[in-house]
Amino acid sequence: MNEIAGQRIRAHVKFLANDLLEGRGVGARGGDLATEYIASQLAVAGAKPGGDDGTYFQNLTLVGVEPQASTQLSAGAISFRWLDDFVGLTMQQRTDASFDADAVFVGHGITAPEYQWDDYAGVDVRGKVVVMFTNEPPSEDPKFFTGRALTYYGRWTYKYEQAARKGAAAAIIIHT
């Protein structure tokens, strides 16, 4: 294969990152356009298909989760409106997911031994809803959680995974 020039790479990235592709979600129109574009570029480059039935694609079954507008969240007498006050998702492949549990605050929801940081230390969150802040703890120290650059610990994915590892029933991230 010929060496790819920087301008060609920029052109491909510019197209794939374009709003025209609507975020490139799996199973969505933008995602389908992106995959067709990549397959066509592989064909133009002479790459041999390695997918199903002589294509560049591998077929698989995906399960989608789509929260309904009737989704509810309440704490005591306070009710929160779906999409206005909260959004939610579940990692469980079920037709419905519900829980009635106590909530416990866990700071930023981070366990990072290399930074001597554990928001879960001494807190039993099994079966409870953990409530936490976004990102990482703020600090002026450039060595604290690598300074201004966000580490994996500040990402939502980590926070949800850590809550699940600790046995939480659900996780709520507060945006400040």
Secondary structure, 3 states (H helix, E strand, C coil): CCCCCHHHHHHHHHHHCCHHHCCCCCCCHHHHHHHHHHHHHHHHHCCCCCCHHHCCCCCCCCCCCCCCCCCCEEECCEEECECCCECCCCCCCCCCCCCCCCEEECCCCCEEHHHCEECCCCCCCCCCEEEEECCCCCCCCCCHHHCCCCCHHHCHHHHHHHHHHCCCCEEEEECC
